[in-house]
Amino acid sequence: MSDQVKPTSLASIAGNRVSRTPGSAPLGTGLETRNLHAWFGKNHVLADISLDFASGTVTALIGPSGCGKSTFIRTLNRMHEFIPTAAMAGEVLLDGKDIYAAGVDVTKIRLKVGMVFQKPNPFPSMTIGENVLSGLRLAQLKQSNKEELLEECLKRAGLWNEVKDRLNAHGGSLSGGQQQRLCIARSLAVKPDVLLMDEPCSALDPGSTLRIEETIRELSKTMTIIIVTHNMQQAARISDYTAFFLADGHPGEMVEVGPTSEIFARPKDQRTENYVTGRFG
């Protein structure tokens, strides 16, 4: 029992941050799923997920391994379809329009809905500066002042002061935490409205994790952020809303969603309470 996280401590952490109300940010795009299902071949991995990610907020997706969190987040910018045998049903609405509708330009969707992965993946043969601006070239976007954009993205990712004097060094020369922030800066260069983050701190030390969380808090002032995390304290520290996923021998489902302070202090479902208090998972 001594290693279990007390719900009161998580509720206190969540209650200490100022949560934003939906749509209160000056920028940001609303994202919504309606009755979403996902499969890998005949394996039904997600069932009937309906979630609304309000503009200008941070939503944490929590739950044990194998409950479909990462699959779900990959449906939000059509990365799920990259996987052989993958299929989905339902709707993913961005600004009220279904991103899976016929004729939708997938490339434009992925510019609006950026992605940061669990493992930092800078392009090893590119310099730090080239890494940040690589998305512009891949998307064939024109930018009048690339130096200003480079500085802006690195500052927003909390990395500028650490690399401003070595922008021509290779991205692989950075530490793991710096590489992850470089990947965030790269995502920001194409000016997304939504940023998806799949366990971005799982391979990082506590200091690097803190810097990433500071970056998330700053970025959430102007965009919608959705983060998959196994770290309950992290969810309590950075998110406005938390959604709990569970498979439990069935296709992954969303058991409960609500303001983070309520999920950790007064969860409505016993399964949610059991998870956030460390009784399983």
N, C-alpha and C positions, 0 to 999 in steps of 0.2 A: 504493500500500500504506500510505502514511503516514496516510491518513484512516480506515483500517479500525480497528474496535474489537477489541482483543485479547481472546480468551476469558478469559485469566487475569485481566484487569482486572475484567470483569463478574463472574467467579466470586468475586473478592475482595470486590466490593461486596455480592454476595448473601450471602457467608459472614459478613460483618460484622454482619448483622442477626439477631436472635433469632427464628427461625421457630417458629410455633405448630404443634402437632400436631393432627390432626383431632379436633374435639369437645372441645378443651381450654378453650374460652371458656365463661364462665358463662351467656351467652345466645347466640342465633344459631340459624338454621334450616338444616338440610341441604337442598341442592338437587341434583337429579340428572337427566341426560338419558340416555335409552336409545334407541339406533338412530335418532337424529333425522335426518330429511331435510327439505330446504326447496326450494321452487320459486318462480319468478316466471313464470307462464304455463308454457311448455314448457321453460324454462331451469332445469335442475337445479343449484342453487347450493351445496347442502350435502349430503353423503352420509355417513350412518351414523355420526353423532357420539354417542359415549357418554362422558359425563364426570360425575364426582362432585365437587361443591363442598362440602367439609366445613364444618360450622358453625364460625364464629369464625375463618375464614381469609381471606386475600386471594389470589385467583387472577388472574394476568395472561394475557390472550389476545394472542398475537403472531403476526405473519405479514405478508406483503406485501399491498398494496391489492388488493382484488378477490377475496380468498380466502374471504370469507363470515363474517368475525369479527362485524361489526356486525349482519348478518342473524341470526347465531346468538344474539347477546345479546338481540335483540328477540323471539326465540321464547320466552325465559325468563319473560316476563310478558305474553305474548300480544299484543305490539304488532305482530308480524309480520303478523297478520291484518288490520291496518288498511290495508295496501297492496293496491290492486286487482291481481287475478290471483295473489296470494300463496297458497301452500298449504304444508302441512307434513305429515309422517308421523312416527310414533314417539311417545315419551312424554317429558314433562317432569314430574318428581316433586318435589313440595314437601311435606316431612314425610311422604313415602311415598305421597302421593295425586297422581294425574295431573291437572294443572291444565287439560288439554284434555278431560277426561271430560265426558260429557253432564250438564247440570244445574249445572255449576260456575259460580259467580258471578264473572264477569270483574273486576268492580269490586273485589271483596274480594281477588282475586289481586294486582291492581296496588297495593293498599294494603300488602300483605305484601312485594311485590317492587318496590321503588322504582327510579327511573331518573333518571340525570343525563346530559344530552346533551353533544355535542361543543361546541356553541355555547351560551353562557349565555342562558337564555330567561326572565328575570323578567317578570312582567306589568307593562308600562310605566305603566299608569294607576293602579297600586296603590302604596301606600307600602311601605317596607321591612317594617314590621310586618304589614301586610295580606298581602304576598307570602308570608311564612313561614306564616301561618295559613290561607291560601287553600284548601289541601287539605282542611282540616277542614270548611269550608263546602261545598265541592264534593262531598265524601263524606257530608255530613250527619252528621258526628260531633260529639257533645257534649263539651265540655271545661269543667270547672268553673273552672279558674284559667288563663286564656289568657295572662296576663302572665308567669306562671312558666314555662309551656311555651315562650313566645316567647324568654325569656332562655335557657332550657336549650338550645333548638335552635341559637340563634345562638352560644352558647358551644361547643357540640359541633362546630359548623362552623367554629370559629376566627374568628368575625366580631364577637362581642359588643363587645369593647373598641373597635372601630373605628366602630361605628354606634349604640351605646347612647344617645347624646345626640341622635340625629337619626332616630329610628324613624319619624317622620312624613314624612321625605323620600321622594321617589319612588325605586323600585328602579333605574330607569334612570340615576340620578345617580351610581351607584357605578361604580368602575373595572371592567374586564373580570374580573379575578381576584376582586374582591369580589362581583360579580354571580354568578360560578360558585359561590362559597361560600354566597351567598344561596339559590341553587337547591338546594344540598345541604341547607341548613337547612329549606327548604320540604319536601323529601322526608322529612326526619326527623320533621316534625311529626305525621305519621300513624303513626309508630312502626313502620316496616317491619322485617322480619327479614333481608331481603336487599337490598343496594344494587347496582344495575348502573350502570356508568360507561363511556360510549362516548367514548374519547379526550377526557377532561374537561380536559386541559391543552394540547391541540394549538394553541389560539389564544392562549395566555397567555405572558407573559414569564417568565424563570427565577425571579424572586422570587415571583411569584404561583404558579408551579408548585410551588415549595418549600412554600408554605403549604397548598396542596391536598394534597400528599403527607403533610404533618404531620397534616392532618385525617383522611386515609384511615387512617393508622397508629392514630390515637386511636379512630376509629369501629370499626375491625376488632376491638377488644377485646370488643365486644358484638354484632357482626353479621357476616354473611357478605358479602364484597365481591368482585365480579367486574369487572375493568377491561380494556377494550380499549386497547392502547397500541402505538404505533410506536416508542416510545423505549425502547431496550434497557436503558439505564442506569436508567430509571424502573422498569421491570419488576424489575431486580435489586435496587433499593432498597426497594421496598414490598411485593413479593409473596412469599407462602409457596410457591406453586405456579405453574408456567408451562405453558401449552399452546400448541404451535406448530401453526398452520393453514397449509395450502398448497393452491392450486388447480392450477397447472401444466398448464393445458389440459383439466382434468377438473373435475367438481364438487368444491367445497372439502372437504377432509378434514382430520382431526386427525392429524398425523404422529406427534406425541410429546407426552406430558405427564409431569411429574414435579416433585419439589422444585426450586425455582428454582436453588439452588446447583448441583444436578446438571445441569440443562438447560444452564447456561452453562459448567460445568467439564467435564462428562463426558456430552455428549449421545450417545444410542445410535444415532441416525440421521444419516447424513452430510449429508442435506438440512438438518437442524436446525443442525448445526455450520456449514454454509455460510452460513446466514442470520444467526446470531448473531455471526459473525465479519465480517459485512459483505461477503461475496463476491457476494451478490445481494440483491434486495429493495429 
